[in-house]
Amino acid sequence: MAINLNVERNSILFKISLAFLLIILLSSVFFYFLYKNAQEKELRDFIRKALLTVSSEGTNFPQKFETNYKVIEDPEAIYKIYTNSKILMERDFLTVKIVLLVYEGNKYLLINRFGISYLVEKSDEFELHRFVIVAWIFFNILMLILYVGIIRSFYPLKILREKIKLLKAGNLDISVEISSNDEIGFIAKEFNEAIKSLKKNEEVRKWFLRNIAHELKTPITKGKIAIELLEDEKGKQHFEKIFNRLEFLVNQLLMMEKLATKNLELKLECHSLENLINSGISLLLSEDKNNVIIDLKESIKIKADNNIFPIALKNLIDNGLKFSEDGKVKIVVENKKIEFRNKGKKPSIDIDMIFEPFIKETTLKNQSGLGLGLYITKFILDLHKISINYKYENQENVFILDLSQVVCE
């Protein structure tokens, strides 16, 4: 299985990689000092034992105390090795001169004692410094195997992260296939159980929205027909407002149901922005239409669905009218942007939550709302690839739509 993990500086994998790198570096420094100490110790032992090999009390004849040392007394052999070797060290004492040589990979110690030269060869053996090198290589291989094992154990987190991204996008038809018995496997199992619970709740919610909206449609329609039979004009207008409001709320529930099922198909065509704004205004209640001020500083066409996009505009206008202190909303079109401005106080809710469903102001002005208007607006704008931002300046609430990506050339 190929491992492809993007390691970020603040990620656990980066910290683990950094820790292993430091371990390798520090251990290499440690083994280097061990290697140098082993070499120095071997050199001291070689010199000491070589001197013992060629010397004895009361006689000038060499004696061989170490089985791994060989004394060469042939002058021609000594001369050949001496002239063709590399001198590593040379020391003079009172009666003894020693020269450490390397020839064809072997170490020799040339000893001149009382004018007589001896050449001591150290036979090939597994020396301590070589053992240190082997230990260093083995340690690094062990660390590499351990590092790869840890990295592989973290790989399922990448799969889990991708599934969470899909869940964030609203896709509940996902599951995590991780069979490990460690903590990551436990998290994956709990994640799958959570997805099942969410899917069940989502199905119940869709069923409720769909049925309650359709069930309310019939009595509202009958009620509006019954209103026409009333003779009292004042009472007739009062009940019309009530049923119009009920119909508006039901339509929002139906729109919510469509959003929940992702059952919106856009028909994107080039339309005049002015016409789209007028279409949005036409969806308002009749008494609100005169409170919308339009300031078109440029005339542009954008790619939009002529039936869906005006709903988003209408919701933004309706939101502005609802919270405006003077009961008016100003729409400004300029620099491929459209702004919805209304004078009023800054919302008391967290700005990051302003586009979430069922989040609304708890003021008297908003007691009849469901908190779905801006959520539906954001969803429709996302479908059109139009970004929306909010800011509060000069005692005004301002919603800004960036239309640069959808302008018709």
C-alpha positions, 0 to 999 in steps of 0.5 A, a space after each residue: 500500500 503506497 503511503 501518500 501523506 501531506 505532512 504539515 508543520 503542525 501535524 503529529 506526523 511532522 513531529 514524529 518525523 522530526 523526533 526520529 530525525 533527531 534520534 538518528 542524528 544524536 545516535 550517529 554522534 554517539 556512535 561516532 564517539 564510540 567509533 573513535 574511542 574504539 579506534 584509539 583503544 585498539 591502537 594503544 593495545 596494538 602498540 603495547 602488545 607489539 612492544 611486548 611481542 618484540 621485547 623480553 627481559 635480559 635478551 634481545 630476541 623477540 618473543 611472540 606473546 599474542 597469537 594474532 601478531 606476527 613478527 617480520 624480521 626479514 630486512 627485505 620484507 621490512 623495507 618493501 612494506 615500509 617504503 610502500 606503506 602509509 605512515 599513520 604515526 611516528 614516535 621516538 623514545 629513549 631507546 625505541 622508535 616506533 612507526 605505525 604503518 598501513 599496507 594493503 589494508 593491514 596495520 604494521 608497527 615498525 619497532 627499532 630497538 637498539 638499532 635492530 628493526 622488527 616489523 609486527 603485523 596485526 593479523 586480520 580480525 573483527 575489531 571493536 570499531 567495526 562492531 560499532 559500525 555494524 551496531 550503528 547500521 543495525 540501529 538505523 535500520 531498526 529505527 527506519 523499520 519502526 518509523 515506517 511502521 508508525 507512519 503506516 499506522 497513521 495512514 488510516 487517519 488520512 482516509 478518515 479525514 477524507 471521509 469527514 470532508 465528504 460528511 462536511 459536504 453533506 454526503 452521508 453515504 460513506 463508511 470507513 473501512 478500517 479493520 485495525 484493533 488500535 485506537 484509530 480502528 476504534 475511532 473509525 468504528 465509532 465514526 461509522 456508528 455516528 454516520 448510521 445515527 445521522 442517516 437515520 435522523 436525516 431520514 426522519 427529518 426529511 420525512 417530517 419536513 416533506 409531510 408537514 409541509 404538504 399537509 399544511 398546504 391543503 388547509 391553507 388553500 381551503 382557508 384562502 378560498 374561504 376568505 373570499 366568502 367574507 363580506 367584512 373587507 377589514 377582516 378579509 385583509 387581516 386573514 389574507 395576511 395570516 394565510 399569506 404568512 403561513 403559505 410563506 412559511 410552508 414554502 420555506 419548509 418545502 425549500 428546506 426539504 429540497 435542499 435536504 434532498 439536494 433536489 435542486 437542478 439549476 438552469 443557468 442562463 445569462 440574465 440581466 441583474 436588474 431583472 433578477 433583482 426585480 424578480 426578487 422584489 416581486 416575491 415580497 409582500 406588496 406593502 414591502 416593495 416600496 421600501 426597497 431602494 435600488 442604486 444601479 451604478 452598472 448594468 451587467 448580466 450574470 449566469 443564474 437560474 431565473 427561478 431560483 436565484 431571485 429567491 436568494 435576493 428576496 431573502 436578503 431583501 426580506 432580512 434587511 427590511 425585517 431588521 432595518 430601523 427605518 424600514 428600508 433596504 438599499 441595493 447597490 450594484 457596483 464593481 461586479 458586486 451587489 450590496 444589501 444595506 440596511 440601517 440597524 444594530 449589529 446582530 447579537 448572534 455569532 457572525 460565523 453562525 449567521 448562515 446556519 439553519 434555525 439560527 435567528 435573532 430572538 428579537 420581537 421583529 423576528 418571532 415569526 421566522 424559522 431561521 432558514 432564510 439566510 441558510 437557504 440564501 447561502 445554499 442557493 448562492 453556493 450552487 451559483 458559485 457566488 460568495 457572500 460576506 457580511 460586514 457592519 460599517 457606519 451603523 449599517 448591516 451590509 451583505 455583499 455578493 461577489 458576482 465576478 465569477 458569474 458575469 456574462 462576457 
